Amino acid sequence: MIKRSIPPKAKIIWGARVTKELHGTATVMAVLTGVESAFLRKQQKRLGPIKLPF
């Protein structure tokens, strides 16, 4: 499903984890590079440094 929705030159790195603790389910992670997103193209407002309470 992901591969059909991205440009041909984009790279996909797949990862999966199957353990007994997941009780028959799997956790899957996909890292995509070379993909453009309208969200990423928006101008982001920089807020500056954040002061930590410690």
C-alpha distances in whole Angstrom, upper triangle without the diagonal:
4,6,6,7,9,13,14,16,14,14,12,14,13,15,16,19,21,24,27,27,23,25,22,19,17,16,13,14,12,14,13,16,17,15,17,17,20,21,21,24,26,29,29,33,34,36,38,39,39,42,42,44,45
4,6,5,7,10,11,13,11,11,9,11,11,14,15,18,21,24,27,27,23,25,23,20,17,16,12,12,9,11,9,12,13,11,14,14,17,18,18,20,23,26,26,30,31,33,35,36,36,39,39,41,42
4,5,6,8,8,11,9,9,8,11,11,15,16,20,22,26,29,29,26,28,25,22,19,18,15,14,11,12,10,12,12,11,14,15,18,20,20,21,24,28,28,32,33,35,37,38,38,41,41,44,45
4,6,8,9,12,11,12,12,15,15,18,20,23,25,29,31,32,28,30,27,24,22,21,17,17,14,15,13,15,14,12,15,16,18,20,20,22,25,28,29,33,34,37,39,40,40,43,43,46,47
4,7,9,12,10,12,12,15,15,19,20,24,26,29,32,32,29,30,28,25,22,21,18,16,13,14,11,13,12,10,11,12,15,16,17,18,21,24,25,29,31,33,35,37,37,40,40,43,45
4,7,8,7,9,10,13,14,18,20,24,26,30,33,33,30,32,29,26,23,21,18,16,13,12,9,10,9,7,9,10,14,15,15,16,19,23,24,27,29,32,33,35,35,39,39,42,43
4,6,5,9,11,15,17,20,23,26,29,33,36,36,33,35,33,29,27,25,21,19,15,14,11,10,8,7,9,12,14,17,16,17,20,23,24,28,30,33,34,36,37,40,41,44,45
4,6,8,10,14,16,20,23,26,29,33,36,36,33,36,33,30,27,25,22,20,16,15,12,11,9,10,12,15,18,20,19,20,24,26,28,32,33,36,37,38,39,43,43,46,47
4,6,10,13,16,20,23,26,29,33,36,37,34,36,34,31,28,26,22,20,16,14,11,9,7,9,12,15,18,20,18,19,23,25,26,30,31,34,35,36,37,41,41,45,45
4,7,10,13,17,20,23,26,30,33,33,31,33,31,28,25,22,19,16,12,10,7,6,4,6,9,12,16,17,16,17,21,23,24,28,28,31,32,33,34,38,38,41,42
4,7,10,13,17,20,23,27,30,31,28,31,29,26,22,20,16,14,10,8,6,5,6,8,12,15,18,19,17,19,23,25,25,29,29,32,32,33,34,37,37,40,41
4,6,10,13,17,20,23,27,27,24,27,25,22,18,16,13,10,7,6,5,7,9,10,14,15,19,19,18,20,23,26,26,29,30,32,33,33,33,37,36,39,40
4,7,10,14,17,20,24,24,22,25,23,20,16,14,11,8,6,5,7,9,12,13,17,18,22,21,20,23,25,28,27,30,30,32,33,33,33,36,35,38,38
4,7,10,14,17,20,21,19,21,19,16,13,11,7,6,5,7,9,12,15,15,19,20,23,23,22,25,27,30,29,32,32,34,34,34,34,37,36,38,38
4,7,10,13,17,17,16,18,17,14,10,8,6,5,6,9,12,15,18,18,22,22,26,24,24,27,29,31,30,33,33,34,34,34,33,36,34,37,37
4,7,10,14,14,12,15,13,11,7,6,4,6,9,12,15,18,21,21,24,25,28,27,26,30,31,34,32,35,35,36,37,36,35,37,35,37,37
4,7,10,11,9,12,11,9,6,5,7,9,12,15,18,21,25,25,27,27,30,29,28,32,34,36,34,36,36,37,37,36,35,37,35,37,36
4,7,8,7,9,8,7,5,7,9,12,15,18,21,25,28,28,31,30,33,32,32,35,37,39,37,40,39,40,41,39,38,40,38,39,39
4,5,6,8,8,8,8,9,12,15,18,21,24,28,31,31,34,33,36,34,34,38,39,41,39,41,41,41,42,40,38,40,37,38,38
4,5,6,7,9,10,12,15,18,22,24,28,31,35,34,37,36,39,37,37,41,42,44,42,44,44,44,44,43,41,42,39,40,40
4,5,8,9,10,11,15,18,21,24,27,31,34,34,36,35,37,35,36,39,40,42,40,41,41,41,42,40,38,39,36,37,37
4,6,5,7,8,12,15,19,22,25,28,32,31,33,32,35,33,33,37,38,40,38,40,39,39,40,39,37,39,36,37,37
4,6,9,11,15,18,21,25,28,31,35,34,36,35,37,35,36,40,40,43,41,43,43,43,44,43,41,42,39,40,40
4,7,10,13,17,20,23,26,30,33,32,34,34,36,35,35,39,40,42,41,43,43,44,45,44,42,44,41,42,43
4,7,10,13,17,20,23,27,30,28,31,30,32,31,31,35,36,39,37,39,40,40,41,41,39,41,38,40,40
4,6,10,13,17,19,23,26,25,28,27,30,28,29,32,34,36,35,37,37,38,39,38,37,39,37,38,39
4,7,10,14,17,20,23,23,25,24,27,25,26,29,30,33,31,33,34,34,35,35,33,35,33,35,35
4,7,10,13,17,20,19,22,21,24,23,23,27,28,31,29,32,32,33,34,34,33,35,34,36,36
4,7,10,13,17,16,19,19,22,20,20,23,25,27,26,29,29,30,31,31,30,33,31,34,34
4,6,10,13,13,16,16,19,18,18,21,23,25,25,28,28,30,31,31,30,33,32,35,35
4,7,10,10,13,14,18,17,15,19,21,23,22,25,25,27,28,28,28,31,31,33,34
4,7,7,10,11,15,15,13,16,19,21,21,24,25,27,28,29,29,32,32,35,36
4,6,9,11,15,15,13,15,18,20,20,23,24,26,27,28,29,32,32,36,36
4,7,10,13,14,12,13,17,19,20,23,24,27,28,29,30,34,34,38,39
4,7,10,11,10,11,15,17,18,22,23,26,27,29,30,33,34,37,38
4,7,9,7,8,11,14,16,19,21,24,26,28,29,32,33,37,38
4,5,5,6,9,12,14,17,19,22,24,26,27,31,31,35,36
4,5,5,7,10,12,16,18,21,23,26,27,30,32,35,37
4,6,6,9,10,13,15,18,21,23,23,27,28,31,33
4,6,8,9,12,14,17,19,21,22,26,27,30,32
4,6,9,12,14,18,20,22,24,28,29,32,34
4,6,9,12,15,18,21,22,26,27,31,33
4,6,9,13,15,18,20,23,26,29,31
4,6,9,12,15,16,20,22,25,27
4,6,9,13,14,17,20,23,26
4,6,9,11,14,17,20,23
4,7,8,11,14,17,20
4,7,10,13,16,18
4,6,9,13,14
4,6,10,12
4,7,9
4,6
4
